[in-house]
Amino acid sequence: MFSATSLLPIILLALSIAGSPVEVRNSPITLPITRRLNVPNGTVNILQHDKARAAALRDSSKLGRHTGNMPMTNSFYYYTAEVGVGSPPTTYNLLVDTGSSNTWVGASTKYVVTRTSVNTGQPVAVGYGSGSFSGTEYLDTVTIGSGVTVINQSIGVAATASGFATGIDGILGIGPVDLTEGTLTKSPSTMIPTVTDNLYKEGTTPQDIVSVFFKPSSSQTQTDGEELTFGGTDATKYTGEIAYTPITTANSASAYWGLNESITYGSMTILSHATGIVDTGTTFLAIASDAYSKYKSATSATVDAANGLLLVSSAQYSALKNLNFQIGSETYSLSPNGQIWPRSLNSHISGSSNGIYLIVTNLGTPSGQGFDFINGYTFLQRFYSVFDSGNSRVGFAKTSFTDATTN
């Protein structure tokens, strides 16, 4: 870690949410997040957006440095949290993203220089496929909730930013630290510790992990119950035990929250011993093209002309089998209801009101290339997920929503 006087960045951005943070086991910091639909014109082509993100993630994984990570801007859902920066703090509304790791402000609400602001002189730039930001790293005081502060932490301050919705001020990146390599243009080999890393290093949290709790919802805005927990887990949000699997060593996915898994539909294997990633910024569950073809055939689904998603009839829906994910020693199953899009939101995806659309999509490349799946939001909303930087692993557990029938 570099000192402030070296003017080399050490990033920590923290969430500043209205109300006091909730303390759970061993005093981690649990903070709520707000989920909204990204439908400025009433409808959105989510499949197109997911494919663009997947291409950016996949192409970035082939580079020596991961400068092309892509945020949640183009997903159907996006998650925001308020962050206090400066003294007195200015509040910024940031996207929360596991698929990128730089944290920065200034896209909409401009950065406010206060008595605690220190310009490091280090230029920073990140390309996101659909947008970008460039600017300067600053050291400043970051405030979490009421009274939890980190002094002299590094944040990106945007001079220019494009591709972000009105009211979004930047990104809170909680992906692995490797994704920051190459983003400091004068110090390309320097990696910038994430918010999760720095909360732990500063002694604020007991472990170098962040846990995520989502739940299925058919409403346009969700402000109740979904949360991030830094430094631990919230046992009230999951059932049973959390099972962990190591981050994959495959180069294509190792910089992300990458893992190895096999997928079966019923008893039929559609993807075996594959490598891919877990990503909050991807809406659907994307699988390799050959696995997608097997799933499409097994479900007897057809491709909807309006939105490109797989469509099944009521009778075909009734005949759906579980979609099973073998991760480590555990199997996580999406029930038939967990495999369909929320029907109350069909109008936002150019779907018919009574259509039944599947959430499994075509990644666009065949299996065996080291980037064979993306377990996106529609997977994560059914399971509690833990991203453990300290032990280089990812964990999952069932929740009360795993077998929900709300879709």
N, C-alpha and C positions, 0 to 999 in steps of 0.2 A: 504494500500500500504506500502511496506517495503522500508526503506532507503538503500542507497548504502552501508553504514557502517555495516548494518546487514548482508550483503552478501546474502540476500534472493532476488531472481530474480524479476524484473519488466520488462516484455518484451515489447519492441516496435521496430519493424523493419519497415523501411519506404522505399518507392519506390524511386529510383533515376533514372529518365528517361532522355534521352538526350533532351535538350531544357527545357524551363521554364514551370512550371505547369500552367494550365489554371485555373483562378479563376472564379467561378460561384456564385450563390446567397449566400450571407452572408459569402463569402470568404472560402468555402470549397476548398479542394485540389483535382483537377481532373487530373488523369494521364492515359496515354494510356497503353494498354497491347498488347502483341504480341501473336497471336494464331498460332500454328503450328500443323501439323499432326504428330502423334506418330506412324510412319510406317517405322521402321528401315530396314525391309526386304521387303518393298513394299506393304505388306498386313498385316492385324492384325485381330485377332478374338475379335472384340469389345464386343460381347455378353458374351464371357467367362470372359473378363476383368471386365465388368460391374457386372457380377454375383459375382465375387470374391470381388469386392469392396462392393457390397451390403451385402454380408455375413459378411465382416469385420465390416461394420457400424452397422449392426443388432446385431452381437454378442457383439460388444463393448457396445452397448446401454444396454445390460443386466448386465454389470458389475457395481459395485459401483463407479469405477473410469474409465474414458474413455481413457485407455492407448493404445488402438488398432486402433485409427482413421487412415484412409487410404487416401493417397494423390492422386493427379491427374496423377501420373506416368503411370498408366495402361489405362487411357482413350484414346480414339481416338484423341481427341484434347487436347492440353495442353496449358496453358497460362503462360507467363513469364513476369517478370518485373525486371528491374535492381535496385539494392539496394546498396547504399554507406555506408560502415562501416569503422570507424577509422578516424584518422586525421594525414596525408592526407587520404581521403577515398579510399578503395579498392572496386571495383565494383563486385557484385555477381549477377548471373542470377538465380532468384528464381521462382519456381512454385507458382502460386496464387491459393489458395484453400479455399473454404467455409466449407469444411467437416473436417478440422483440424485447430488447433489454435496455435500450437507451431511454432515459427519462428527460423530458424537456417541456418547456412552457413557451407561450408567446404567440400561438397561432391566431387566436382571437383576442383574448385579453392580453395586452402587452405587459411584458415584464416590468415591474416597478423596482427601481433601484432604491434601497434603503441603507441605513447605516451599517448593516451587516453584509452588504453586497461586495464581493471582490471579483473583479474581472481577471481571469487567469491568462487571457491572451491566447488561449488555445482554440483554434477554429474546429468546429464539429459539423459533420454533414452526414445525413442518412437518406438514401433513396428507398422509397416504399412501393415502387411499381406504379401505383395510382397517384402518388404524390411524393413530397419530399420536404425536408426542412434543412436549413443550414444556419449557422450562427456561431456563437461563442459559448464556451463553458465558463460558468460563474461558480464561485463558492458562496454559499449563503446559509442562513439558518432555515431549517425546514421544521414545520410544526405538524404533529399528529394529534388530532383531537384537541383536548384541553390540557395543555401543559407539557406534553411530551415533545421535546425538541432535539434536533441534531444540529450541532454547530459546525460551520465551515464545511458543508457538504457540496458536492459539485452537481450542478444541473445545467442542461443545455438551454440556452436562451436563443430563440429563433429570431434571426434577422429577416428571413423569408420562409414561408411555409405555404404549401399548396396541396389541394386534395382533401382537405378536412372540412367537415360540416360546420356551419355557423354555430358558435357556442362551444365548440371543442377547442380547448387551449393547448393541447399537446398530448403526450402519451406517458403513461406510467408503465414502463417495461419491466415485467417480472419473469422474463425468460432467463435461460442460463447466461452467465457472464460472458461466455465465448462469443456471443452474438454482438458484443460491443467492439470487438477487435476490428480495427480498420476504420472506425468512425471518427477518430481524432486525426485530422489530415496531416498534422505535423508530427504526430506520435502514433503511427499506424499500428505498432505492436502493443500499445498500451490497452489493457482491458479495464473497463469501468465497472466497479462493483455495483450490483443492483441494490434496490431498496431492501430486499430480503437479506442480502449479504451484510449490508451495513447496519441494519437493525441488530443483527447478531454480533457483529464485530464491536459495536459500541456498547454491548452489554445490555441493550434494551430488551432483547428477547433471548430465551434460553437455547433456541435451536435455529440453524440456518435453513429454515423451510417456510413455505407459504402453502396454505391449504385453501381450497376453493369449494364453495357450496353453491350449486345452482339447483333450480327445481323447474319442472315443466310449468308453463304458463300459457294461457290463451289470451291474455290481455296485452294491450299495446305498451303499457308501462308497468314495470314491476319494481316496487320500492320496499317490499317487505320480505325479509328472510334470507335473501341471497347475500353472501358475504365472503370476504377474504379474512384469513387468520394468519398473521405473521408470527413465526416462532413456535408454532405448535398446532394442535388440532382442537376442534370443538366437538366433544363427545356427544353433545345433544343433537348433532346434525347427521350422525350416521349410526348404523346398526351393525352388530357383530364386530369383527376386527378389521383393521387396515392391513392389507397384504401388499408388500413392496416387490418391485422388480427393478433391477439395475438399468440405468440409462445405457442404451445400446452402444456398442463400440464401432458400429458401422459408420464410416465417415459421412455418409449421406444424411444421417439423422442425428448424429451424436452431439452436434452443437445445439440442437433443440431439446425439448423434452421428448426424446426418442426412445422407443422400446421395441421389443420383439413380441409378436403375437401370431396366433393362428385363428382363423375364423371358420366356423361351421354354421350352415343353415340347417336346422334340425340335426340330422346325423351326417349330412353331406359336407365334406370339406370344400370350401371355396377359396381359401387362401391359407397356405401352410408355411410356417416358420418364416414369416415375413417381418420386414423392418419398416417402421413408420414413426409418426409423431402424434402427440396429443396437443391440441391447439384450440384455445378459446375463441380465436378470431375466425375460425372456419365454422360455418353454420351446419353443414351436413356431415355425413359420414362418407368420406370418399375412399374408394378402394380401387386397386389395379384393374385395368380394363378386362382381363380374362376372368377375374373374380366377379366383376360386375356382370359379365355375360352369364356366368353360372347362376348368379342370384336372380337376374332378370328372368332366365328360363325357368328356374325352380318356382318362382312366385307367379309365373304366367302374366307378368306385368307388361304393359305397353308404354311407349314413350309418349307423353303428352305433347302435342304440337305447340301449345301456347307457352309452356315454361320449361320443357325439356326434362321434367321429372318423370319417374316411373309412376304409372297410374294403375290401380287395381279396382276391380268391382267389389261390391259388398260381399258377394260369395267368395271371391278370391281373398279378401281380407279375413273372412271367417276361417279360411283354410291356412292362413299364415302360420309358420312355425317360428320358434325362437331363433334369434340370431345370436350365436355364442362366441365370445371372445376369450380364448385361452391365453392368459397373460401370467407368466411365471407358473406357479402351481395352482392358480385360481382360475375359475371360469366366471365370466360376467355375461349375463344374458339380457338382450333386449327382447321384451315381449312383443307380440304383434302390435299392441298399441304404441310401444316405444319405437316402432319402425315406421310410423306414419307421421305426417305433418299435422299440426293442430288444425282441425277443420274449420275452426272459427276464424282462422287467419288466412284462409284460402284466397280471399279477395286481394290480399297484398302480394300474392305470387302469381297473379293472372290465372288463378285456378277457378274452376266452377264451384259453386257453393256446396254441392253435395259430393264433390270429387274426393277420392281417397288417394293421397300422394305419398309415396315412400321416400324416406330420407336418405337412402343409400344412393350414391352417385358415382359416376365414372371418373376416376382420377386422370384418365387419358393416356396412361403409359402402362405397359405390361408389367407383371410381377417379376421379381428377380433382379431389379435394378437398385435395390437398397432404399427405395422410397415408395413403399407399396400401399400405404394407407394414411389417412388423417382422421383421427378420432376427434371430431369437432363437437360443437355445443350440443347437438342432439344426442350424442353419447354422454357427454359430461353432465347433462342435466339429470341423468338417472343414477349417477354415482358420485360419491364424495371423492375428491382427488387431492393428493398431497404431492407437492413438488419439493423434493429434498435436495438442496444444493450441497449441504454438508456431507451427505453420504452418496451423492450421485445416483439417485434413485427416484422412482415415481411410485406412489401408492394409491390404491383404490379401496373403497368400501361401499357396501350397499346403503341406501337411505330409505326413508319411508316413501319416497317417490319412485324407487326403482321399478316397481310394478304398477304404477299409477295408470289409470285409464282415462286421463283427462284429454287426450288428443282426439 
